[in-house]
Amino acid sequence: MQRSPVNGMDFLWMLLVLAGEFGILFELLHLAWTTHYYLSNTNIPHAICRPGKLKLSYFVLIWLFSLDYILWKIGICNNEYTIVKLLLDVFPPSKDPSLFISHQDIEGIPVRIYQPKTSQTQQRGIVFMHGGAGTLGSLDSYERLCRYIAKESNSVVLSIGYSLVPDQPYPVQFEQCLDVTVYFMKHAEDYGVDPCRIIICGDSFGGILAATICQMMVQRKDIPRLRAQMLIYPFLQVVKHSLPSYMQNARVPILTKKQGLKFALQYLQKNISLQEVVLQGAHVPKEKRMKYKKWLSPDNIPDEFKFREVKALPDPKHPFGEIKDLIDQLCGPLLSPLLVENSILQQLPETFILTVQYDILRDDAILYKKRLEDNGVLVSWCHLEDGFHGSVALINNWVAKFPCAVKGAEHVVNYIRGL
């Protein structure tokens, strides 16, 4: 018996059915992997802010990261974080009638300026550097936080849209933020800002940008002195990953210990296989470990932060292979501002530091606080007992809003009002 030929529409329909069936199978496998990874690598303490909401949010984030990775590997997306970047920038807030918001290029770098309509001349100015590990984050994804700070503190906020890796390699991000900050300080009056009332601020990776640039600025004589620096759960060192906060919060989202180090290696465009070596401290020679021991000692961390202490890591192995190339970068002032000499710290301006309990970077900030105070710098410290890394940036985000974000943002603006 002769078979009837398959026409074009029937053939197209067959392809769509097959694609749908394979697509469903792919997504089932993808969800199974996401669930396995989440259960194996995540620990969300009950005392954390809105644990159920954080669990759901982090599960979706893992699903998106893994989907991004798959699409990147098969050549559909340009990089490993295409979809995540896109989603971070969507759902822009509605217009705010109390603010003038403008876009400019300063030294070829895009910036966004938020000016309260009620402001007068000689206002405070805040240079803001967003987080995202140098690979994520943008002017859009930090729009809500910058609006909140400008409006609630009645200050001019300049947010820097520095380039991300791999589009621009390290250390371009530091250079761009430094160039914009210097320009803003020299031309502050053009924005209605008092050049002696400029604050530098950053969260997470933006915190290391802010801390490092603040250290650079105090060595310059061609610009006014910064009024203050504000560091929100800052990333401050890549030398020791066995501090209590790294051990206690190793699997606490949204920044686990392995994810944090993966981001750092990707930022430096180094092989991710070096992750375990750096976690063990094998990238730091003995002489450098001895030099930094007093500044990175857990003895300098208050006892109340050690109650969740866990088993320490084994003694690190000796450096080998490619890891040697990382030593100067990871231990240097651009990536470990916590470890600069006392002579620089003594020149730093008044400082605000915000830490959150459930964060691998908590103890870095606590140690930096002690070093600053030991060198005569006035430090205002805010600690959120139920906070987690990245929470403050979620202020006024209707999709993923947490009470600790509101508390943290309120502490930030209250400090600014007092300057």
C-alpha positions in Angstrom: 0.0 0.0 0.0 1.4 3.4 -1.0 1.8 6.0 1.8 0.4 9.4 1.4 3.1 12.1 1.1 3.6 14.4 4.1 2.9 18.0 3.1 4.9 21.0 4.4 2.4 22.0 7.1 2.2 18.5 8.5 6.0 18.3 8.6 6.2 21.7 10.4 3.7 20.5 12.9 5.7 17.3 13.5 8.8 19.4 14.2 6.9 21.6 16.6 5.5 18.6 18.5 9.0 17.1 18.7 10.5 20.4 19.8 7.8 20.7 22.5 8.3 17.2 23.7 12.1 17.6 23.9 11.6 21.1 25.5 9.4 19.6 28.2 11.9 16.9 28.8 14.8 19.4 29.0 12.9 21.6 31.4 12.0 18.6 33.7 15.7 17.7 33.8 16.7 21.3 34.3 14.3 21.6 37.2 15.5 18.3 38.7 19.1 19.6 38.5 18.1 22.9 40.0 16.3 21.2 42.9 19.3 18.9 43.6 21.8 21.8 43.5 19.6 23.9 45.8 19.1 21.1 48.3 22.8 20.2 48.3 24.3 23.7 48.4 21.9 25.9 50.3 21.4 26.6 54.0 18.9 29.3 55.0 18.8 29.8 58.8 15.3 30.3 60.3 16.4 33.6 61.9 17.1 35.2 58.5 14.7 37.8 57.2 11.7 36.1 55.5 13.3 32.7 55.0 10.5 31.3 52.9 10.6 34.2 50.5 14.4 34.0 50.3 14.2 30.2 49.6 11.9 30.8 46.6 13.8 33.8 45.3 17.1 31.9 45.5 15.7 28.8 43.8 14.5 30.9 40.9 18.0 32.6 40.8 19.7 29.2 40.6 17.3 28.2 37.8 18.1 31.4 35.9 21.9 31.1 36.4 21.9 27.5 35.1 19.7 28.3 32.2 22.0 31.2 31.3 25.0 28.9 31.5 23.4 26.3 29.2 22.3 28.9 26.6 25.8 30.4 26.7 27.5 27.1 26.2 25.3 26.3 23.1 26.0 29.7 21.6 22.5 31.3 22.0 23.6 33.9 24.6 26.7 36.1 24.4 27.9 35.5 28.0 27.1 33.5 31.1 24.8 36.0 32.7 22.8 37.4 29.8 19.3 36.5 31.0 20.0 37.4 34.7 21.3 40.8 33.6 18.3 41.4 31.5 15.9 40.5 34.3 17.7 42.6 36.9 17.1 45.6 34.6 13.4 45.1 33.9 10.5 46.4 35.9 11.8 50.0 36.2 10.1 52.1 38.9 7.5 54.7 37.9 8.5 58.3 37.6 9.2 60.2 40.8 8.0 63.8 40.7 10.3 64.8 43.5 13.5 64.1 41.6 15.3 65.4 38.5 17.0 62.4 36.9 19.5 62.9 34.1 22.0 60.8 32.1 25.4 62.0 31.2 28.8 60.7 30.1 31.7 61.7 32.3 35.1 60.8 31.0 33.3 58.5 28.5 31.6 56.6 31.3 27.8 56.6 31.6 26.4 58.1 34.9 22.9 58.8 36.2 22.4 61.8 38.4 19.5 62.1 40.9 18.8 65.6 42.2 16.0 66.4 44.6 13.8 69.2 43.3 13.8 70.9 46.7 17.6 70.9 46.9 19.5 74.2 47.0 23.2 74.9 46.3 25.9 73.5 48.5 24.1 70.2 48.9 25.7 66.9 49.9 26.9 64.8 47.0 27.1 61.0 47.0 29.1 59.1 44.5 27.5 55.6 44.3 29.2 52.5 43.0 26.9 49.5 42.6 27.6 45.8 43.4 27.5 42.7 41.3 31.0 41.3 41.5 32.2 43.2 38.5 30.1 41.0 36.2 26.5 42.0 37.1 24.7 45.1 38.2 23.9 48.3 36.3 22.5 51.8 36.6 19.0 50.3 36.0 19.3 47.5 38.6 20.2 50.1 41.3 17.7 52.7 40.2 15.4 52.2 43.2 18.2 52.3 45.8 19.7 55.5 44.3 16.3 57.2 44.1 15.6 56.3 47.7 18.9 57.7 49.0 18.6 60.9 47.0 15.0 61.5 48.0 15.2 60.5 51.7 18.5 62.2 52.4 17.9 65.2 50.2 21.2 64.7 48.5 22.5 64.7 45.0 23.4 61.1 44.0 25.7 60.3 41.1 25.6 56.6 40.1 28.4 55.2 38.0 27.7 52.8 35.2 31.2 51.4 35.0 32.0 48.6 32.5 31.7 45.0 33.4 33.8 42.0 32.6 34.3 40.5 30.1 33.5 43.6 28.1 36.3 45.5 29.9 38.9 43.6 32.0 40.1 44.3 35.5 41.2 46.9 36.6 39.2 49.1 34.2 36.4 49.3 36.7 38.6 51.0 39.4 40.0 53.4 36.8 36.6 54.4 35.5 35.2 55.0 39.0 38.3 57.0 40.0 38.0 59.2 36.9 34.3 59.9 37.5 34.9 60.6 41.2 37.7 63.0 40.6 35.8 64.8 37.9 32.7 65.1 40.1 34.8 66.5 43.0 36.4 69.1 40.7 33.1 70.2 39.2 30.8 69.6 42.2 29.4 73.2 42.2 28.1 72.6 38.6 25.7 70.1 40.2 24.8 72.3 43.2 27.1 70.3 45.5 29.5 71.5 48.1 32.9 69.9 47.1 33.6 69.5 50.8 30.4 67.5 51.4 31.0 64.6 49.0 30.5 61.1 50.2 31.7 58.0 48.4 29.4 54.9 48.8 29.2 51.3 47.5 27.7 48.0 48.3 29.3 44.5 48.0 31.7 44.8 45.0 30.9 48.5 44.9 32.1 48.5 48.5 35.6 47.5 47.4 35.5 50.1 44.7 34.5 52.8 47.2 37.1 51.7 49.8 40.0 51.4 47.4 39.2 54.7 45.6 38.9 56.4 49.0 42.3 55.2 49.9 43.6 56.5 46.5 41.9 59.9 47.0 43.6 60.7 50.4 47.0 60.6 48.6 46.0 63.3 46.2 46.4 67.0 46.8 44.6 68.4 43.8 41.0 67.7 45.1 39.1 68.4 48.3 39.0 65.8 51.1 36.1 63.4 51.0 33.5 64.0 53.7 32.9 60.3 54.4 32.9 56.8 53.0 30.0 54.4 53.2 30.5 50.7 52.8 27.5 48.4 52.7 28.4 44.8 53.3 31.7 45.4 51.4 34.0 42.9 49.8 37.4 43.8 51.3 39.9 41.0 51.0 40.7 37.8 49.0 43.3 36.4 51.4 41.6 34.5 54.1 38.4 32.5 53.6 38.4 30.7 57.0 37.0 33.5 59.1 33.9 32.7 61.1 31.5 34.4 58.7 32.9 32.4 55.7 32.5 29.2 57.6 29.1 29.9 59.1 27.5 31.3 56.0 29.3 29.2 53.4 25.9 28.0 51.9 23.7 31.0 52.8 22.4 32.9 49.8 22.5 35.1 47.9 26.3 34.9 48.1 27.7 31.5 49.1 31.4 31.1 49.7 32.1 29.2 46.4 30.0 31.6 44.4 31.8 34.6 45.8 35.2 33.1 44.9 33.9 32.1 41.4 32.9 35.6 40.8 36.3 36.9 41.9 38.1 34.6 39.6 35.8 35.4 36.7 36.3 39.1 37.4 40.1 38.5 37.0 39.4 36.3 34.0 41.3 33.4 35.7 40.6 29.6 35.6 37.7 28.6 37.9 39.6 25.4 38.7 41.8 27.5 41.0 38.8 27.9 43.3 39.7 25.2 45.8 43.3 26.3 46.0 42.3 29.9 46.9 39.7 28.7 49.4 42.4 26.8 51.2 44.7 29.8 51.3 47.3 28.2 49.0 47.6 31.4 47.0 49.2 33.2 49.9 52.9 32.6 50.6 53.9 32.0 54.2 55.7 35.4 54.6 52.5 37.2 53.4 50.3 35.2 55.8 52.5 36.1 58.7 52.4 39.8 57.7 48.6 39.9 57.5 48.0 37.5 60.4 47.4 40.3 63.0 44.9 42.1 60.7 43.0 38.9 59.8 43.0 37.2 63.1 39.6 35.9 64.4 40.7 37.2 67.8 39.7 40.6 66.5 36.1 39.5 65.9 33.7 39.9 68.8 32.7 36.7 70.5 29.0 37.1 69.7 29.8 36.5 66.0 31.4 33.1 66.8 28.5 31.2 68.3 27.9 29.4 65.0 31.5 28.5 64.6 32.2 25.4 62.5 35.2 23.2 61.9 38.3 25.1 60.6 39.8 24.4 57.2 43.0 22.2 57.0 46.4 23.9 56.7 46.9 25.4 53.3 49.1 23.7 50.7 52.0 25.5 49.1 51.3 27.7 46.0 51.7 26.1 42.7 51.2 26.6 39.0 49.0 29.4 37.8 48.1 30.4 41.3 51.4 32.2 41.7 50.2 34.8 39.1 47.3 35.7 41.4 49.3 36.5 44.5 50.1 40.2 43.8 46.6 40.8 42.5 44.6 39.2 45.3 46.8 40.6 48.1 47.2 44.0 46.5 45.3 47.2 47.5 42.8 47.0 44.6 41.4 43.6 45.8 42.3 43.6 49.5 42.0 47.2 50.8 41.6 45.7 54.3 45.4 45.0 54.2 46.9 48.4 53.3 49.4 50.0 55.6 48.5 52.1 58.7 49.9 55.2 57.1 47.1 55.2 54.5 44.3 54.2 56.9 45.2 57.1 59.2 44.3 59.6 56.5 40.8 58.2 55.7 37.7 60.2 56.4 34.8 59.4 58.7 33.3 56.0 57.8 29.9 54.2 57.9 29.9 50.4 57.7 26.8 48.3 57.4 27.1 44.5 58.0 24.5 41.8 57.9 24.6 38.6 60.0 24.1 36.1 57.3 26.9 37.1 54.9 30.3 35.6 54.2 31.7 39.1 54.0 30.5 40.1 57.5 33.8 39.6 59.2 35.9 41.4 56.6 33.9 44.5 57.4 34.2 44.0 61.1 38.0 43.6 60.8 38.2 46.7 58.6 36.2 48.6 61.3 38.7 47.6 63.9 41.7 48.6 61.8 40.1 52.0 61.1 39.3 52.6 64.7 42.8 51.5 65.8 44.1 54.2 63.4 42.0 57.0 64.7 39.2 57.0 62.1 35.7 57.7 63.4 33.4 54.7 62.4 29.7 54.4 62.6 28.6 50.7 62.5 25.2 49.3 61.7 24.6 45.6 61.9 21.4 43.8 60.8 20.8 40.7 62.8 18.4 39.2 60.3 20.0 40.6 57.1 21.6 38.7 54.2 24.0 39.8 51.5 22.5 42.0 48.9 19.3 42.8 50.8 19.6 46.6 50.9 19.7 46.8 47.1 16.1 45.3 47.1 14.6 48.4 48.7 11.3 49.3 47.0 11.5 46.2 44.8 7.9 44.9 44.6 9.0 41.5 43.3 11.5 40.7 46.1 11.2 43.1 49.0 12.4 42.3 52.5 12.0 44.2 55.8 15.7 44.1 56.4 16.2 46.0 53.2 14.0 48.8 54.6 15.9 48.8 57.9 19.3 48.9 56.2 18.3 51.7 53.8 16.9 53.7 56.6 20.2 53.5 58.5 22.1 54.6 55.4 20.0 57.7 54.9 19.9 58.6 58.6 23.7 58.6 58.6 23.8 60.8 55.5 21.4 63.3 57.1 23.8 63.7 60.0 26.7 64.8 57.7 
